[in-house]
Amino acid sequence: MLRGQASLQELIGRSFMNRKSGAKSKQKAEAAEPPASSQTKSTAKLETSASGPPRTASLQPGQVLCPVCGVPVLERAMNSHLDSCLAQETLQRAKGDAKQSTLQRFAPVSKQTSTAAAPRQLRRSLTAATATEPAKQKRKARRSSSDSALLLRGGQQQPHAAAASRALDDDSGELLPNRLLKPKSGPGHPRHVSTASTPAAFLEAHANTADLPNTPQLPSPPPTSPACVHIQTSIVGRRFRTNISCTRHTQLALARQPDNPRDSNAIQIVDTARQAVLGYLPREIAQHLAGLLDTGSVQVTATADEPKSVAASAPILLEISCTHSQDPQAEAIKQTLETLVRAAADWQAAGLQRQGSNTGACLRTNFLLMADIVVTQDGHLLVEEEKQLLQRFQGLGDEAQCLFLRLFLRKGPWFRLDTLSYSELTHIPSAASQLCRASFATPIYPFPRAAASPAQTHPISLDTHIHPTGDLQPGGSDPLGGEQSEGCSPAAADSCSGQSVCEVAEALTVAELQQLIGQLELGPQGRVTGISKGQMLQLLKAGLEQAGASGAEAAFKQLILMATGPCIKLQQPLCSLINRVQRLFFLNEAQNLSSFLIADLGVAKYPSYAVTRSRSVFTCRQDLLDYESALEHAAELDNALEDLDTEAADQALQPAFAAINTNLHKQQPSACGGDCSPTQLPFFLRYSSAWVYAAMATTGVSLMEKRKQWQQAVDLLQQLLGGLCCLRRRGEWWTRLSLDLEHLGRPDESLEMAEAALADEWVINGDRVALQRRVLRLGKPPRRWKRPSWAAVALREPLEVRIEGQPLASVLGIKSRFMGNGGEECSVEELALQHYAAQAGGSWTGTHAEGGIWATLFGLLMWDVIFMEVPDVFQTAFQTAPLDLGTVVFYPSRRDAIEGRLTQIREGQGPGLLQLCWQQHLGEWCRGVNWDRHGVEELVTIASCVGGRGLAAVCKLLAEDFSGWAGGMPDLLLWNVNTCKAKLSEVKGPRDRLSEQQRAWINALIDAEVDVEVLKVVEPRQGSAPKRRRKW
């Protein structure tokens, strides 16, 4: 990766880049895609978008009409479809219960009521929005009394149960691996998972299973008595036993499996007739029931119901009764049964959250309230047309809003209606027609006939279809097929542009494209296999051009459109507005509406802090537009670099060069109000177009140097050094400038630039070490006779230990591998850990963590300091760190609190602080903190072995410059419990050497009296022994 590209990606965010990726990049990727991957990619895309049976308007083989709604449904899916239909009435009645939304309690009805019911991270945004804007109070008065009463009722509801916040799979049993939402723990490091309860507001939406259309409904259990309890749960782990069916007539029995390697409390569900294992009880229930089964205290009867699919978790009803009511332990058994009932309720509530059946409703509610906050706080950045567009969107039906937001988060541009299936949408064609009539979506002909829908306010006639203009036209036909359907007529197909038809064809799967290519006889030599999806699309495009020349273009388009079926495309104005609303709310490009969903589902737990917002990041609309334009150019540059398209990269860099030439990077951004320096609010400066263009120019310097355009690179670097943006990159700019001048044969100027850089206060850490060593190398007599005072520190070499390692066959571009002590293949770090673990190496316990474990220790030890109340650093409720973390103002603005905490650490209170923070904040998201790789016991041991002085020294460095010190930490952290000592080791292979940032870390650790050394792995020599030598 080129220099500067990483920071460029951090600015523009991967999600923004994915949305803005150009057609040229997409075509290159598709053309280079092999046939197998094309098949996989297309199939995965289809499965993602079609989670249920296609919605059709006529009967196909294997279909029957639903007796409730009259919609054709696959016969094998009728049971689940009937559950969905019958639940719709209940769902409609429950719409007003203020459920399924993280931000629902934000509605400005009563500040006291809303704040009491809202999750804590969302109450802060409400406080920030209402405290500073009197217009919020005016909107409260304008709301209807019915809405107020509705929200008040919702605010007083209590959650049905508290669900575990960790993300688990509905089908994950005791023998199944954990979901890969968190990294695996290393050898000897137990995996710690958060068990904190999900916020109550998240669960109010899912308190009743009858509200969810796709929830398997069992008969209501009889009333529970002290001697008999009834529990609704599911058989998990069914995905590994799809060859064994489970129906409502299956005879079930429970069997303990105490020797299960994953869980000693495992309970199997067995088909007694076939003596086959169907799956397992969820571990949350098994951990309470296992002991009762082992002692014979209870008798359990299980009743099964039909699962949705062969691999889906099968719902079951457990009837648990006490075998001996007069047992002396009857009271303890009763308490265990009560705990079991609560655990089952918690598991069921968590399962409903994980289903996400109301995800579209969550998206809708969260977006509307997020937009309300943005309009309140940053309304001066939106024009009247944009506010009216939001009002028009709010005027749509609920299902139309849900459908738009669902599609907005997906990759388009065209979406096939027959592959869409969302549980919260009763009739997708009706919702799509509303979007088209409101000009929020554009249909491609043909469009399905809109059947009457229970949720539709104005039903559309069955003889109506939608023209590509968005107008309703009478006399339409059914494009989905059928005896009475004429499909897409040549005239209607001819009205579609060739470019639109080619874009729609991209939504076809590989199998569908192969069938279409074969039908049109476009394959090379009649062959349709062994061709990638990109190549097939190119064949379709070429065939369309040939058909146009021969006058058969309409028929050609008709075949393609008949293969795709009805499709819609979201209109850009509303998409751009939603992007703008997200940008203003989250203040980054990596987060979007899905951030609400992962909070709603309990996957993300944001820390508690006060949102204090005294000013807007953008003072005027023009600043926002310039910033967005710069982000678009940055996305184009990154796409060009990934495609290795130097011509496109040069084109994308032109706006950045133009901005630098006009000295835009030297102007004081208006975000600071014109009355503060870059050192006061540097985290606001990054939201300026000048900052983005400076980051782009840094990448431009790398391209110039790659082409050996040294003089152009020197001129650009001198311009960047004269500006106010990207101050932390000044050390890199000075270093590159000195190197490029040396390439030009001007060593004297190169030395002068290196010396000038050392006088720059922004040159720190590894950049300062690199420039110091450069000055010493270039400043030898006769250029410089006097030796600088810092020369001894800059040239200091750490203790070096050498061991022999047998290298394996190395491959260019791949990290070297070695033969381990046991004959196994291992990396150079693993070989070093084996050396240190041996008695000859010191019997150390160690981990290859680099800076990861230190970032975790810093976050836990300084948690209260990081999330303390500081003006303007917490702008939203979805931050994992303050905006100023990693800037020069983080330490000065919290100096007293940081020094007080460092004093506690020096006095040996670090282990206790770690334990306290772990208990209070386990599972909450904080930048740098990894809850899973190391357990609290291990972290406490490490903190004790490192010692208070060393731990405080590292924490102070990270507090002063978290970003600058993020890299370069020694590879290995070693500790010895017996001696209560710790050591850090930087591991280098036979041809590796220390970087300047690593030297800076080693020097800082030596100054803090932390034991640190370099372990050099060398290839064995004949007759030589491992050497140990000391360098200073």
Residue pairs with C-beta under 8 A, 6 or more apart in sequence:
2 641
2 699
2 702
2 703
2 706
3 698
3 699
3 701
3 702
3 732
3 736
4 695
4 696
4 698
4 699
4 701
4 702
4 729
5 638
5 641
5 699
5 702
7 695
7 698
7 726
7 729
8 634
8 637
8 638
8 695
8 696
8 698
8 699
9 17
9 638
11 589
11 631
11 634
11 686
11 691
11 692
11 695
12 589
12 631
12 634
12 635
12 638
12 692
13 588
13 589
13 590
14 589
14 590
15 589
15 590
15 591
15 592
16 589
16 590
16 631
16 635
17 589
17 635
17 638
17 639
18 411
19 579
20 632
20 635
20 636
20 639
21 635
21 639
22 636
22 639
24 643
24 645
24 648
25 639
25 640
25 642
25 643
27 534
28 643
29 534
30 38
30 532
30 533
30 534
30 537
31 532
31 534
31 535
31 538
32 532
32 534
33 41
33 532
33 533
33 534
34 532
35 510
35 529
35 530
35 531
35 532
38 510
38 532
38 533
38 534
39 510
39 511
41 533
42 508
42 509
42 510
42 511
42 513
42 533
43 509
43 510
45 509
46 419
46 509
49 410
49 415
49 416
49 419
49 420
50 419
50 420
50 421
51 421
51 422
52 77
52 421
52 423
53 73
53 74
53 77
53 81
53 421
54 418
54 419
54 421
55 71
55 417
55 418
55 420
55 421
55 427
55 428
55 429
55 448
56 63
56 72
56 418
56 480
56 481
57 72
57 429
57 448
57 449
57 451
57 478
57 480
57 482
58 72
58 478
58 480
58 481
58 482
58 483
58 484
58 485
59 65
59 72
59 482
60 72
60 481
62 74
62 75
62 76
63 72
63 73
63 74
63 75
64 72
64 73
64 75
64 78
65 71
65 72
65 73
66 72
66 73
66 78
66 81
66 82
66 85
68 82
68 85
68 86
69 85
69 426
69 454
70 451
71 81
71 427
71 451
73 81
79 306
79 308
80 214
80 216
80 308
83 213
83 214
83 215
83 216
83 217
84 213
84 214
84 423
85 213
87 210
87 211
87 212
87 213
87 215
87 217
88 213
88 426
88 454
88 455
90 210
90 211
91 211
91 212
91 213
92 454
92 455
94 208
94 211
95 398
96 150
97 150
97 153
97 154
97 157
97 204
98 104
98 105
98 150
98 151
98 153
98 154
98 155
98 157
98 204
99 154
99 204
99 205
99 206
99 211
99 358
100 205
100 206
100 358
100 361
100 362
100 365
100 600
101 205
101 361
101 362
101 365
101 366
101 369
101 596
101 600
102 119
102 122
102 201
102 202
102 362
102 366
102 596
102 599
102 600
103 118
103 122
103 365
103 366
103 369
103 370
103 596
104 118
104 151
104 154
104 201
104 365
104 369
105 114
105 115
105 117
105 118
105 119
105 122
105 123
105 126
105 151
105 154
105 155
105 201
106 114
106 118
106 122
106 125
106 126
106 129
106 369
106 372
106 373
107 114
107 143
107 147
107 151
107 369
108 114
108 126
108 129
108 130
108 136
108 137
108 139
108 140
108 143
108 372
109 140
109 143
109 147
109 148
109 151
109 152
110 140
110 148
110 152
111 126
111 127
111 130
113 151
113 152
113 155
114 123
114 126
114 151
114 155
115 123
115 126
115 127
116 155
117 154
117 155
117 156
117 157
117 201
118 126
118 201
119 199
119 200
119 201
119 202
119 599
120 199
120 608
121 599
121 606
121 607
121 608
121 877
121 878
122 201
122 877
123 877
124 609
124 610
124 611
124 874
124 877
125 373
125 611
125 876
125 877
126 373
127 610
127 611
128 377
128 611
128 612
128 613
129 136
129 373
129 376
129 377
130 136
130 137
132 377
132 613
132 614
133 376
133 377
135 376
135 379
136 376
154 204
157 204
157 207
158 200
158 204
159 200
159 201
159 203
159 204
159 207
159 349
160 203
160 204
160 206
160 207
160 208
160 345
160 349
161 203
161 207
161 342
161 345
161 346
161 348
161 349
162 197
162 198
162 200
162 203
162 346
162 349
163 197
163 198
163 202
163 203
163 346
163 347
163 349
163 350
163 353
163 602
164 194
164 195
164 196
164 197
164 198
164 284
164 346
164 347
164 350
164 602
165 194
165 195
165 196
165 197
165 198
165 602
165 603
165 605
165 923
166 193
166 194
166 195
166 602
166 923
167 179
167 181
167 354
167 601
167 602
167 603
168 178
168 179
168 350
168 354
169 176
169 179
169 354
170 234
170 236
170 312
170 313
170 351
170 354
170 355
171 236
171 237
171 238
171 239
171 311
171 312
171 313
172 178
172 179
172 236
172 237
173 236
173 237
173 266
173 279
173 280
173 282
173 283
174 237
174 257
174 260
174 262
174 263
174 265
174 266
174 280
174 283
174 286
175 237
175 240
175 260
175 262
175 266
175 280
176 236
176 237
176 240
176 262
178 191
178 193
181 603
182 191
182 193
182 931
182 932
183 930
183 932
183 933
184 191
184 932
185 191
185 192
185 932
185 933
185 934
186 847
186 933
188 845
189 847
189 933
189 934
189 935
189 938
190 935
191 932
192 922
192 931
192 932
192 935
192 936
193 923
193 931
193 932
194 605
194 922
194 923
194 931
195 922
195 923
196 605
196 922
196 923
198 349
198 350
198 353
198 602
202 353
202 599
202 600
202 601
202 602
203 349
203 353
205 211
205 358
205 362
205 600
206 212
206 349
206 352
206 353
206 358
207 349
209 215
209 217
209 232
209 348
209 352
210 217
212 352
212 355
212 357
212 358
212 423
213 357
213 423
213 424
214 308
214 355
214 357
214 423
215 352
215 355
215 357
216 234
216 305
216 306
216 307
216 308
216 315
218 232
218 303
218 305
218 315
218 316
218 317
219 317
221 230
221 231
221 232
221 317
221 319
222 230
224 230
224 341
226 334
226 337
227 321
227 322
227 325
228 319
228 320
228 321
228 322
229 319
229 320
229 321
229 337
229 340
229 341
230 317
230 318
230 319
230 320
231 285
231 317
231 318
231 320
231 340
231 341
231 344
232 315
232 316
232 317
232 318
232 344
232 348
233 281
233 282
233 285
233 315
233 316
233 318
233 344
233 347
233 348
234 282
234 313
234 314
234 315
234 316
234 351
235 246
235 269
235 278
235 279
235 280
235 281
235 304
235 313
235 314
235 316
236 279
236 280
236 281
236 282
236 313
237 279
237 280
238 246
238 278
238 279
238 307
238 310
238 311
238 312
238 313
238 314
239 311
241 276
241 277
241 278
241 279
242 310
242 311
244 271
244 274
244 276
244 277
244 278
245 310
246 271
246 278
246 304
246 307
246 314
247 304
247 306
248 303
248 304
248 305
248 306
250 271
250 273
250 278
250 304
251 271
251 272
251 273
252 269
252 270
252 271
252 272
252 278
252 302
252 303
252 304
252 316
253 269
253 270
253 272
253 302
254 267
254 268
254 269
254 270
254 281
254 293
254 300
254 302
255 267
255 268
255 270
255 277
256 266
256 267
256 268
256 290
256 293
256 294
257 266
257 267
257 268
258 264
258 265
258 266
258 290
258 294
260 266
263 283
263 286
263 287
264 290
265 283
265 286
265 287
265 290
265 291
266 280
266 283
266 286
266 290
267 280
267 281
267 286
267 289
267 290
267 293
268 277
268 279
268 280
269 277
269 278
269 279
269 280
269 281
269 302
269 316
270 276
270 277
270 278
271 277
271 278
278 314
279 313
279 314
280 286
281 289
282 347
284 343
284 344
284 346
284 347
285 340
285 343
285 344
285 347
287 343
288 336
288 339
288 340
288 343
289 298
289 300
289 320
289 340
291 336
292 298
292 320
292 333
292 336
292 337
293 300
296 323
297 322
297 323
297 324
297 327
297 329
297 333
298 320
298 321
298 322
298 323
298 333
298 337
299 320
299 321
299 322
299 323
300 318
300 319
300 320
301 318
301 319
301 321
302 316
302 317
302 318
302 319
303 316
303 317
303 319
304 314
304 315
304 316
305 314
305 315
305 316
305 317
306 314
307 313
307 314
307 315
320 337
320 340
322 330
322 333
322 334
322 337
324 330
327 333
350 602
353 600
353 601
353 602
354 601
356 597
356 601
357 423
357 424
358 423
358 424
359 406
359 422
359 424
359 597
360 399
360 402
360 403
360 405
360 406
360 422
360 424
360 425
361 398
361 402
361 424
362 596
362 597
362 600
363 402
363 405
363 406
363 409
363 593
363 596
363 597
364 398
364 401
364 402
364 405
366 593
366 596
366 597
366 600
367 401
367 405
367 578
367 581
367 593
368 394
368 401
370 581
370 582
370 585
370 593
370 596
371 390
371 581
373 585
374 382
374 581
374 584
374 585
375 382
375 387
375 390
377 584
377 613
377 616
378 584
378 616
378 618
379 387
380 616
380 620
380 621
381 584
381 616
381 618
381 620
381 621
381 624
382 580
382 621
383 621
386 577
386 580
389 573
389 574
389 577
390 577
392 438
393 401
393 404
393 438
393 440
393 574
394 401
396 404
396 434
396 435
396 438
396 440
397 431
397 434
397 455
397 456
397 457
398 455
399 424
399 425
399 426
399 427
399 430
399 431
399 434
399 453
399 455
400 431
400 432
400 434
400 435
400 438
400 440
402 422
402 424
402 425
402 431
403 420
403 422
403 425
403 428
403 431
403 432
403 435
404 435
404 440
404 441
404 570
404 574
405 578
405 593
406 422
407 415
407 568
407 570
408 570
408 575
408 578
408 593
409 592
409 593
409 594
412 569
412 570
413 503
413 569
413 570
414 444
414 503
414 504
414 506
414 507
414 564
414 567
414 568
414 569
415 507
415 567
415 568
415 569
416 507
416 564
416 565
416 566
416 567
417 428
417 429
417 432
417 448
417 565
417 566
417 567
417 568
418 448
418 480
418 565
418 566
419 507
420 428
421 428
422 428
425 431
426 453
426 454
426 455
427 450
427 451
427 453
427 455
427 456
429 447
429 448
429 449
429 450
429 451
429 566
430 450
430 451
430 453
430 455
430 456
430 460
432 441
432 443
432 447
432 566
432 568
433 447
433 450
433 460
433 466
433 472
435 441
435 568
435 570
436 442
436 443
436 447
436 466
436 470
436 568
437 466
437 470
437 471
437 472
439 470
439 571
440 570
440 571
440 574
441 568
441 569
441 570
441 571
442 468
442 470
442 568
442 569
442 571
443 466
443 467
443 468
443 470
443 566
443 567
443 568
443 569
444 468
444 496
444 500
444 501
444 504
444 561
444 564
444 566
444 567
444 568
444 569
445 467
445 468
445 488
445 492
445 493
445 495
445 496
445 561
446 465
446 476
446 477
446 479
446 487
446 488
446 492
446 561
446 562
446 565
446 566
447 465
447 466
447 476
447 479
447 566
448 465
448 478
448 479
448 480
448 565
448 566
449 460
449 462
449 463
449 464
449 465
449 476
449 477
449 478
450 456
450 459
450 460
450 461
450 462
450 464
451 462
452 459
452 460
453 459
460 472
461 474
463 474
463 475
463 476
464 472
464 473
464 474
464 476
465 472
465 473
465 475
465 476
465 477
465 479
466 472
466 473
466 476
467 473
468 495
468 496
477 485
477 486
477 487
477 489
478 484
478 485
479 485
479 487
479 488
479 562
479 565
479 566
480 565
480 566
481 487
487 558
487 562
488 558
488 561
488 562
489 558
490 554
490 555
490 558
491 554
493 501
493 554
493 555
493 557
493 558
493 561
494 553
494 554
494 557
496 557
496 561
498 544
498 545
498 548
498 553
498 557
501 544
501 557
501 560
501 561
502 537
502 540
502 541
502 544
504 560
504 561
504 564
504 567
505 513
505 516
505 537
505 540
505 560
505 563
505 564
506 537
507 564
507 567
508 516
508 563
508 564
510 533
510 536
512 563
513 533
513 536
513 537
513 540
514 528
514 529
514 531
514 536
515 528
515 563
516 540
516 559
516 560
516 563
517 523
517 528
517 531
517 536
517 539
517 540
518 528
519 559
520 540
520 543
520 556
520 559
522 539
522 540
522 542
522 543
523 531
523 539
524 531
531 539
540 560
543 556
544 553
544 556
544 557
544 560
547 553
547 555
547 556
548 556
580 624
580 628
582 591
582 592
582 593
583 589
583 628
584 617
584 618
584 624
585 876
586 592
586 595
586 876
586 878
587 617
587 687
587 875
587 876
587 883
589 631
591 878
595 604
595 878
598 604
599 605
599 606
599 878
604 925
605 923
605 924
605 925
606 877
606 878
606 879
606 880
606 924
606 925
607 863
607 867
607 880
607 921
607 924
607 925
607 926
608 867
608 924
609 867
609 868
609 869
609 874
609 879
609 882
610 869
610 874
611 874
611 875
611 876
611 877
612 869
612 870
612 871
612 872
612 873
612 874
613 872
613 875
614 871
614 872
615 673
615 872
617 671
617 684
617 687
617 875
618 624
618 627
618 671
618 687
619 670
619 671
619 673
620 670
623 669
623 670
623 671
623 688
623 689
626 688
626 689
627 687
627 688
627 689
627 692
629 655
629 689
630 655
630 656
630 659
630 689
630 692
630 693
630 696
631 692
633 652
633 655
633 656
633 692
633 693
633 696
634 652
634 692
634 695
634 696
636 648
636 651
636 652
637 649
637 652
637 653
637 656
637 696
637 699
639 648
640 646
640 648
640 649
640 651
640 652
641 649
641 699
646 703
649 703
650 703
652 696
653 696
653 697
653 699
653 700
653 703
655 693
656 692
656 693
656 694
656 696
656 697
656 700
657 697
657 700
657 716
659 665
659 689
659 690
659 693
660 693
660 694
660 697
660 716
660 719
660 720
660 723
661 719
663 723
664 689
664 690
664 693
665 690
665 691
665 693
665 694
665 719
665 720
665 723
665 724
665 725
666 722
666 723
666 724
667 690
667 724
668 674
668 724
669 684
669 685
669 688
669 690
669 691
671 681
671 684
671 685
671 687
671 688
672 678
672 680
672 681
672 684
672 685
678 685
678 724
678 727
679 888
679 889
680 889
681 872
681 889
682 727
682 884
682 887
682 888
682 889
683 873
683 883
683 884
683 887
683 889
684 872
685 691
685 724
685 725
688 725
690 723
690 724
690 725
691 725
691 726
693 725
694 720
694 723
694 725
694 726
694 729
695 726
695 729
697 716
697 719
697 720
698 720
698 726
698 729
698 732
698 733
700 716
701 713
701 716
701 717
701 720
701 733
701 736
704 710
704 712
704 713
704 716
705 713
705 736
705 740
708 743
710 740
710 741
710 743
710 744
711 744
713 736
713 740
714 737
714 740
714 741
714 744
717 733
717 736
717 737
717 740
718 737
720 726
720 729
720 733
721 730
721 733
721 734
721 737
727 762
727 888
728 762
728 963
728 964
730 757
730 760
730 762
730 763
730 767
731 757
731 760
731 762
731 763
731 764
731 765
731 766
731 767
731 768
731 770
731 771
732 767
734 753
734 754
734 756
734 757
734 760
734 763
734 767
734 771
735 757
735 767
735 770
735 771
735 774
737 753
738 750
738 751
738 753
738 754
738 757
738 771
738 774
739 750
741 747
741 749
741 750
741 753
742 750
742 778
747 778
747 783
748 783
750 778
751 775
751 778
751 779
751 783
751 784
754 771
754 774
754 775
754 778
755 775
755 779
757 763
757 767
757 771
758 768
758 771
758 772
758 775
763 771
764 961
764 964
765 961
765 964
765 965
765 968
765 997
765 1000
766 968
766 995
766 996
766 997
766 998
766 999
766 1000
767 996
768 1000
769 794
769 996
769 997
769 999
769 1000
769 1003
770 996
772 788
772 790
772 791
772 794
773 794
773 795
773 996
775 788
776 788
776 791
776 794
776 795
788 794
793 1003
796 1003
796 1006
796 1032
797 1031
797 1032
798 986
798 1002
798 1006
798 1012
798 1013
798 1014
798 1031
799 1012
799 1013
799 1014
799 1030
799 1031
800 1013
800 1014
800 1015
800 1016
800 1029
800 1030
800 1031
801 985
801 1013
801 1014
801 1015
801 1016
801 1028
802 1015
802 1016
802 1017
802 1018
802 1026
802 1027
802 1028
802 1029
803 831
803 832
803 835
803 1015
803 1016
803 1017
803 1018
803 1026
804 1017
804 1018
804 1019
804 1020
804 1021
804 1026
805 818
805 819
805 828
805 831
805 1017
805 1018
805 1019
805 1020
806 818
806 819
806 1019
806 1020
807 816
807 817
807 818
807 819
807 990
807 1019
808 816
808 817
808 818
808 819
808 825
810 816
810 817
815 827
815 828
816 827
816 828
816 989
816 990
817 825
817 826
817 827
818 825
818 826
818 827
818 828
818 831
818 1017
819 825
819 826
820 826
820 830
820 831
820 834
821 831
821 834
821 838
826 834
828 987
828 988
828 989
828 1017
829 848
829 971
829 972
829 987
830 848
831 1017
832 971
832 972
832 985
832 987
832 1015
832 1017
833 846
833 847
833 848
833 972
835 841
835 1015
836 842
836 844
836 846
836 972
836 974
836 985
837 843
837 844
837 845
837 846
842 974
842 976
842 983
843 976
843 978
844 974
844 975
844 976
844 983
845 974
845 975
845 976
845 977
846 972
846 973
846 974
846 975
846 985
847 853
847 934
847 972
847 973
848 971
848 972
849 933
849 972
849 973
850 969
850 970
850 971
851 965
851 966
851 967
851 968
851 969
852 928
852 930
852 933
853 933
853 934
853 939
853 942
853 973
854 954
854 958
854 969
854 973
855 927
855 928
855 929
855 930
855 958
855 966
856 928
856 929
856 930
856 933
856 934
856 939
857 914
857 939
857 942
857 943
857 951
857 954
857 955
858 928
858 954
858 955
858 958
858 959
858 962
859 866
859 926
859 927
859 928
859 929
860 913
860 914
860 917
860 918
860 929
860 939
861 901
861 905
861 910
861 913
861 914
861 917
861 951
861 955
862 898
862 901
862 955
862 959
863 917
863 921
863 926
864 897
864 901
865 894
865 897
865 898
865 901
865 959
866 881
866 882
866 885
866 926
867 882
868 894
868 897
870 882
870 884
870 893
870 894
872 883
873 882
873 883
873 884
874 882
874 883
875 883
880 925
880 926
880 927
881 926
881 927
881 928
882 890
884 890
884 893
885 927
885 962
886 961
886 962
886 963
886 964
886 966
887 963
888 961
890 959
890 960
890 962
891 898
891 959
891 960
894 959
898 956
898 959
901 913
901 955
902 952
902 955
902 956
904 910
904 913
905 913
905 948
905 951
905 952
905 955
906 948
906 949
906 952
907 948
908 948
909 948
910 943
910 944
910 948
910 951
911 940
911 943
911 944
914 936
914 939
914 940
914 943
915 936
915 940
918 936
918 939
922 931
923 931
928 962
934 942
941 975
941 977
942 973
942 975
942 982
943 951
944 980
945 975
945 976
945 977
945 980
945 981
945 982
946 975
946 982
946 1010
947 982
949 1008
949 1009
950 982
950 1005
950 1008
950 1009
950 1010
953 1004
953 1005
953 1007
953 1008
953 1010
954 1005
954 1008
954 1010
957 965
957 1004
958 965
965 1001
967 997
968 995
968 997
968 998
968 1000
968 1001
969 984
969 1001
970 984
970 985
970 986
970 998
970 1001
970 1002
970 1005
970 1012
971 985
971 986
971 987
972 984
972 985
972 986
972 987
972 1015
973 982
973 984
974 982
974 983
974 984
974 985
975 981
975 982
975 983
976 982
981 1011
982 1010
982 1011
983 1011
983 1012
983 1013
984 1005
984 1010
984 1011
984 1012
984 1013
985 1012
985 1013
985 1014
985 1015
986 994
986 998
986 1002
986 1012
986 1013
986 1014
986 1015
987 1014
987 1015
987 1017
988 994
988 1014
988 1015
988 1016
988 1017
989 1017
990 1016
990 1017
990 1018
990 1019
994 1002
994 1014
1002 1012
1002 1014
1005 1012
1006 1012
